[in-house]
Amino acid sequence: MYTSSQICEKISSMYPDIGACGAELEVSFDGENKSWLVHLKKGEHELEHHLEFVDAEDCLDGKQCVALGLEVSQLLNNIKGKQF
């Protein structure tokens, strides 16, 4: 199992314009949902995404980051005023 720091670092490497881990990007374990909770904040925009263990492992193993990539892209588009 990966750590929250490893997931945070992976997201930061994929999207370096988001900001630093612990500041605008936080990853924690959500015991109630048994998944990783990814919290992104940029200005007034905030997004929380539940990332399943399998998706996190696939992403960190370099296989695919589709689920997380879509959520992060949505946030970045909202920040840039391209709301859907």
Secondary structure as GFF3:
##gff-version 3
##sequence-region A 1 84
A	DSSP	alpha_helix	4	14	.	.	.	ID=ss1
A	DSSP	beta_strand	25	30	.	.	.	ID=ss2
A	DSSP	beta_strand	35	42	.	.	.	ID=ss3
A	DSSP	beta_strand	45	51	.	.	.	ID=ss4
A	DSSP	alpha_helix	53	60	.	.	.	ID=ss5
A	DSSP	alpha_helix	66	79	.	.	.	ID=ss6
###
